[in-house]
Amino acid sequence: MEEEYFVGTRTSSRYPIWTRANVGEVFPDPVALSTFDFAFQNEDGLQMSELGFRDAYIRIGAFEESEFDPDNPVFLGVFGGYTYLNASLMRIFGERAPGLSAQDIDEAFFGVQPGIPPYEQHPDDLSPEAEARIGEVFIWALTTQDLPDVLAQEREVNELRSARPDFSSMGDHEIVDWIENFFSNGFRELFAQHIFISFLTTVPMGIVSAVCNAIGRPTDAMKIMAGLGDVESAAPSMAMWELGRRAAASSEVSAAFDQGIDGLDTRLRSSEDGDVESFVADFDSFLLLYGSRGPNEWEISCPTWETTPDLALAAIDRMRVSPESSAPQGQQAELAAERQRLVEEIGAMLEADPGTQGQFLAGAHGASVLMPGRERTKTNCVKFIQEGRMAARELGSRMVDRGVFPKITSFAMLRFSEMHSAIDNPEGWRETIEERQQIFDAASAKQEPFVIVGEPDPLSKWPSRDGSPVEIISPGDSIQGLPGCPGISEGRARIILDSHDPTALEPGDVLVAPLTDPSWTPLFVPASGVVVDVGAALSHAIIVSRELGIPCVVSATDATKRIPDGAMIRVDGDTGVVTILD
């Protein structure tokens, strides 16, 4: 039954390598049926996300349509319910792109993870025609002053939120039809833009890193990628900090927080105190801007700050009890100044070599445009998904009232083709949903392989997530990861496995997490350092830590299992070494 439920992607002998790298941050859990079948509607048997990938690679110039299987996904696969990216295609892009290689792509997206086979060149990997096309796009990427298409899409998704229909006034079938039309007429373009900008971001990063390595200053490359400003994934932290200061300054608001996070939103909204009412008004403004963010926010069935405000309030609480010195705005300004100083200094050092100087300055400029642009394209997608999520939750609420759904998000266990039937003929669907939920939960308890080459083992043969014990490291021992944000910090390790409940994290602690998405971002602010099990140069943890100026190490394999909770540790963001002190 498990294998019938999780229909796997057909593998390809031409593009055989699949990885959880990078996509594991977006979809850490098995993907619900609604996300790949109900929401991201199929077109000729292919999901909108798959088509978006193809559009982006063709736009970059790396591939032609004839190189893709017309009937089966080649970029985005699902095995055992988990989402995978095709590493083979991404490596080919690296080999075809001027100035890049398969290894550069591995380092940018995959990090240091076990089990990734070495790159072996296929006769068709190299393409002079593709190299020429990509080169033209790269020149644009390094010289463009802004991203007007991305900003236009931002305005469009913001307008969607402002003009959200009154779903409560729609009929059941009308809601289902609205969701189908909504995702079919917008997500593909937004996602293609995200992939397009994401891959172009590797160009300036690669140039700056190569120059800094050549002059013997490798850690300066990280500093030049920091303090960029206008990074969407960091913006909620700035706003939350102000709300945290507001809460700390009011005895009435603080008293509500001191009673605990559970039910906090309800307590705040029931208060008639003027300070509390003012705080709630500001919090509502925050939710209007950032309510689409949340844990596993690309998954339509997961909660967001708008659907579950206590999630956001829990992060604000951590900032409320943080010292003023933790203010992210001040650190961001310092990083921006240091970035500008280094660009000018290294640029002056290269005056004797105008060619290299020009490349370096173009790389620094390109990073300042493309890296914030990448985060903005991601946010545009997330905001778009939120509108579909709110419509689906309205339907889910009605089905709960009728006893058809066990919970509001049970729509996740239905395929799109089944929704109308469940509305018209509800008998038996609750049992089907509960059975599928059990299978889904069983898959969630499995440890998915990080890399799949060729045909994967069936889900039944995957090990349990909490199966094999991992050796705990002792004082004096260390874990080698990848440097994310420079700097050295020491603090108590707090193993946080779920951003839903960050209350164990005290100001000055080191956040040790399995992975991070934007819902984790506010937890970076009170932390003295960040350590993540997985990640690479373009992972969320690195981009945000560099905006906030927090020493960060990613690809610290099994750090959440090997580092004892409460241990005093040192995080060296320059070398990527995490050491147990006590």
N, C-alpha and C positions, 0 to 999 in steps of 0.2 A: 504493500500500500504506500509506503514512504517513497519508493522509487516512482510509482505512478503519479504521486502528488507533485514531487519535484521533478518536473520534466527538464532534463539537462540539455545544454547547448550541444549541437553536433560539432565535434572537434574536426580540425583541418590538418592534413599532413603538411600543407604549405605554411601555415601559421600555427604551430603546435603548442606554443608556450603561453600559459595563462597564469596570472598572478593576482594575489590579493593586495599587493602594494598599492598605495594611494587610494584605491577604491574602498579599501577596508575602513578608511576614515569616513567615507561618505555613507557606506552601508555596512556597519560593523556586525549587524545581525542578519539572519536570513531575510530575504525580501518577501514581503507579503504579496499574495496574488494580485491584489488591487493595484499595486504600484507598477507592475510590469504588464498587467493585462487590463485592468479596469481604468487606471488613470492614464498611464503612458500608452495611449491607444495604438494598436497594431495597424500598420499600413502595408499591405501586401505581405503579411507574415513577419514584418520587422518592426521592432519598437521604435518610438520616436527618438529615444536616446541613441540607438544604433544608427539611425539615419542621420542624426545630428553629428555623430562622430565622422561618418562618411563625408558629409558636407564640409566639415572643417578640414579634413585631410586633403580633399580635392581643392578647396579654396587656398590652402597653403601651397599646393602644387606638388605634394609628395606622392600622390597616387592618381590613377585614372579609375573611373567607375568600373572598367572591365576587369580590374584586378580584384574585385570584391565578389563574393558569392552572392548571387541575386536572391537566393532563397533562404539563407541561413546567416545568423549574426556572425560577424568576424571580429568586432571590436569589443563588445560587451557580452560576456557569457554568464550563465547561471549553472552552477554545479552544486547539488545537494542543498539548493535553496540560497546559496551564497553567491554574490556577484563577483566576477573576475574581469580583469582587463587583459587584453591580448598583448603580451610583451613582445611577441615576434614582430607585429606590425609597428610598434613604437620603436623597436630597434632598427627596423628598416628605414624609418623616417630619419633616425640619427645618422645612418650610413649614407643616405641620399642628400642630407642637408649639408651645404658647404660650411666647413669649420666645426662640424659636430661629428659624433661617432655613436655607435651603439652603447659604448661605455658611458658617454656623457648622459645619455638618456637614462641608463640604469642609475647613475648617481643622482640625477635630478628627481626622479620619480620613485625609485625603489629603495634606495638606501642600502645599508649593509644588512642583508637578511640571508639566512641559510637556504640552500636548495636551489638557487637560481643557476641554471647551467650556463657555461660560457657561451658567448656568441659565436656561431659558426655561419660564415657567409654562404648564402645561396646564390647560384648564378644570376638570378633575376633581381637580387637585392639592389645592386647599383644601377643607376639610370641617369645618364647625362642630361636627358631632357627634364627629368624631375629636378635635378640639381639646379639647372638654370632657372626653372620656375620658382623654386624655393628661394634662390638667391635674390630674385626681384622682390619677393615678399619680405625677406629679411631686411633689405635696404629700407623698405617702408617702415618696418618695425623699429629700426634704429633711428629714424629721422622724424617720425610723426610727432607732432606737438601735443596731440590729444586724441581721444577716441570718440568721435562724435556719434558713431553708431551705438556704442555702448551707453552713452549718456542718453540717447534717444530712447533706447530700450528701458533704461531706468525710469524715465518719465512715464513711459507706457505702463510699466508694472505698478508704479505708484498710483497712477490713475485707476488701475483696476481695483486697488484697495479702496480708493476714495469712492468709486462708483460700484462697489460691491452690491449685487442684487439682494433683495430681501428674500433669502431662501425659505424663510418660514411661510411665505405667501405662495410658494410654488407647490404643485402637486408632486407626488413621489416620482412618477415617470418623467415629469418635467425636469426634476433635479438630475436624474440619471442622464437624460439627454443633454442637459446643460454641461455636465462634467465631460461627457464624451466630446462635444463640440469644442469646449474650452481647451482641453489638452490637445486636440487634433489641430487647433488653429493658433498655435503660439509657442508651444514648448520646444518643438524641433529647432526653431530659429534661435531661441534663447540659449539652448544647450550647445548648438553648433558654435555660437559666438564664444561661449565659455571655453570650449575645447580649442578653438582657434587661438584665442589670446593666451591660454595656458601654455600651449606649445611654443608660441613665439616668445614667451617669457624666458625660456631656456637660453635664448640667444644672448641677450645682454648679460645674463648671469654668467654664461660661459666665458664671454669676453673679459669681463671684470675679474673673474677668478683666475683666468689664464695669465693676465697681466700681473696681478698681485703675486701669484706663485712665481712668475719669472723674475720679479725683483726682490724675492725673498720676504714678502710681507703677506702671507696667505690669509691671516686673520683679518686683514683690512678689507678683504672682499666682503666678509660678513657685515662689517660696519657700514660699508657703502650701500648695502642692501637694507639698511635699517633707517628708521626715522623718516620714511618716505612721506608720511602723512596721507590723509584721505583714504585710509585702508578700511574698507567696509567691515571686515571681520573684527577690527579693533574698536570701531566706533561705539558699539553698545557698552563696552567697558568704560569709556569716557563718560557716557551718559549715566551709567549705573553709579559711577563714582560720585557724581553730583547728587544723585538721589541718596546715596549712602551718607553723604555729608549732611544733607537735609534731615535725614532720620536721626543722625547722631546729635544734631543741634536741638532737637525737640524732645522734651521729656515724655510727652504723650505718645509720639510716634515710636520712640525707643521702648516705651513700656509695652506697646503692642508687639514689637519684635521680640522682646524678652520673654514673652509667653510661648514662644516657639513658632516654627514655620508652618506647621499644619494648621490650616484654616486661617492663616494670617490675612490673606486678601479679604476674606469675609469679615473678619474683625475690623480691619481698617475701614471698610466701606460702611459698616454699621455704626461707626463712631460719629458723634456730632461735634467733636472738638474742631476748632478752626484750623489748627496746625495739621491735624490728620486729614481733614478734607482737602486742604491745599496740597498735601503730599500725594493724596490719591489722584487729584487732578493732574499733577505732574507725571505721576506713574502712568496714567491713561494716555498721556501724550507720548510717553516712552513706548507703550505697547502699540500705539498707532504706527510708529516708525519701525519698531524692531520686534513686533509680536510674532513674526514668522520664524524667528530663531528658536532653536531648542535642540534637545538631544536627538541625533539621528534624523535631522530635519528634512532630508530628502525623502524619507519614508512617509508616505501620506497618512499612515495610521498612527504615527507617533505624536506625542504631545508637543506643543510649542508654548512660548511664553504667553501668547494670547489665549490659548485653550486652557492652560494651567498656570495662572499668574504666580502661584506660590513658587514655581521653579525659578522665576526671575527674582522674586523677593528673597529667596534663599541666597542667591549670589550677592544681592544688594546688602544683605545682612553681614556677609563676610567683609564687605567694604566699610560698612558702618563701624565695625570694631577695629579697623585698620588704622595705623597712625597716619598723620597728614603727610609724612615723608613718602608714603606709598603712592601718592597721587600720580596717575599715569600721564597726565598732561605735561607735568614738568619733565618727566623722564623722556617723553617723546620729543620735546623741544631740545633737550640736550643731545639726543641722538641725531636730530636733524642738523644741528650745528656741527657736530663731529663729522657727519657724513659730508657736508659741504667743505669742511676743512681738508679732509682726506682727498676728495676729488681734485681740489685745487693744488694740493701738495704733490700728489702723484702725477697729475697732469703737467706740472712744472718740471718734475724729474724727467719726463719723457720728451722734453722739447728737442733734444738732439735726434729723436727718431719720430718725425712727424706722422709717419704711417701708423705706428703703434699708439702714439698719443691720440690721433684721431679716432682709432678704434676704441681706445679706453674711454674717451669722453663720450663717444656715441653709446657705448655700453652703459655708462653711468646714467646718461639721459634716458635711454630706452628702459632701463630698470625703473626709473622714477615714473614712467608712464604706464608700462605694461604690468608691473606687479600690483599696483593699486587697481588697475583695470581688470586684472584677473579676479581679484576678490569682489569687484563690483559685478562682474558677469555671474559669478557664483551666487551673489546675493539676489540678483535679478531672477535667477532660476528658483531660488528658495521662496521669494515673495510670490512668484507665480504659482508654485505648488500650494502655498498656503490658501489661496482662494479655492482651489479644488478641494483641499482638506476641509475647509469650513462648510462647503456644500455637502460633502460626504458625511460629515458629522451631524448635520441637520437631519439627513435621511436616517443615519444610524440611531439618533435619538428617538425618532418616530418608531423605528423597528423594535427598539428596546421596550417602548411603551406597549407595543402589541405582543410582546413576548417572543418575537421572532429572533432577535439578536440577544445574546447573553450580555453584551456591552456595546457601547456606542461605536467603538472601533472594530466591531465584528465584520463590517463591510470589507475589511482586509482579507478575510478568508473566502471571499467570493470572486469569481471571474466576472468580467464585465458582462459576458453573455448570459450570466445567471441572475443578474440583478432584477431585471423586469419580471422574470419568473418568480423570484422570491417575493416580490411585491404582490403579484397576482395570486400566487398559490403558495402561501407561507408554510403550509404543513410540511414538516420534516426537515426544513432548512436549519432549524436550531441544532438538531442532532448532527447534521452534516458539518456545520460550523464548529461545533465542539470537537468533533472527531478530527477535523483538519487542524484545529488549534493544538490538539495534543501532538500531532505530527510535527507541527511547526515548533513547538516547545522542545520536542525531542531533538530536532535538528539544531536548535539553539544551544543544546547541551553538548554538541559535538565540536571537536577542534578541527576546523577545516584546514586542509593543506595550504601552505602559503603559496606554493607553486604547483601547477598541474602541467605535465608534459604529455601530450597525447590523451589517451582515454583515462579518466579518473577512476579510482576505486569507487564502488557503490557506497552510498551514505552509511549503510550498515557496518562497513568495515572501518569507518573513521573512528579515531580514538575519542574517548570522553574528554571534555574540556578540562575537567579536574582530575584526569586520570594519572598520568605519570608525574610523580613528585619531582620538583626542581630543587637542586641544592641551594640552600641559603648561604649567602656569602658572609664572611666573618670580618671583624674589624681589621683594617689594613688591606683587605682585598678590594678589587675594583671591577667595574664593568666598562668595557670599551664600546662607546657608541659613536655617533656622528656629531660634531660640533654644530649647534644650531644658532645660538646667539652668544657672542663673546662675553666674558666676565666670569668671575668665580664667586660662588656663594656657599654658605654653610647653613644648615638648618635641620630640623627634625623631619624625617621622611614621613609623609602621610600618603598611604596607598589609597587612592580614591578610584574606585572602579566604575562609578556611575555619577554623572554630573547632576543627577536628580537631587542628591543629598550631599552638599559640600560642607556640612556643619562640622565635620571632623577636622577640617583645615583651619588652622589658626594663623594669624598674621606671622610671617617669618618662617613658616614651614616650607618644605620643599614638596611641591605637588608631583607625585609619581602616578602616572596614569597609563592605561593600556594604549590609548590613542586619544586624540582630541579633535573635536569639531567646534564650530563657533559657540556652542552652548557652554563649552569649557572656558572660553576666553575670560569671562569675569573672574574666574578662579586664579588666573595668572597674576592679577593685581595684588592681592595680599600675599602671594607666595614669594619666597626669596629666590626660588629656582624651579625649573620644570624638567622632569625626566619622563620620556615617553618610550614605550616598548618598541614602537615602529615609527617610521617616518623617513623623509628625505628632504632635499633642499627646497622642494615646493610644497611641503606638507604644511598644514594649518598651524601646527605648533611653532614651527620656525618663523613663519611670516608674522604671527601675532607677537611672539616673544621679542622679535627684533623691533616691532613698533613700540613695545612697552619697556624695552630695555631690561629684560629678565634673563639671566644665564639659562641656557637651555641645551639639553642633550637629547637627541632622538636616536632611533634604532638601537636603543639599549635593550637588547633582546632579553625578554622575561624579567625585566627590572621589577615589575609589580609582584612577581613571585619570589625573586631572589633577594630583594632588599627587605629586611624586617621593618614592619610598621613601627614608627617611633625611633628608629635608629638615627643617630646624628651622621649626616653625610655631607660630602663636599661635591659640588657640581662645577666642573670646569668646562665652561662653554667654549673655550679656545681649543681644547684638545679633544673634547668628547668623552672624557674620563669621569666616571662617577665612583667615588671612593667612600667606603664605610669607615667612619672615624670612631664611633662608639656604639 
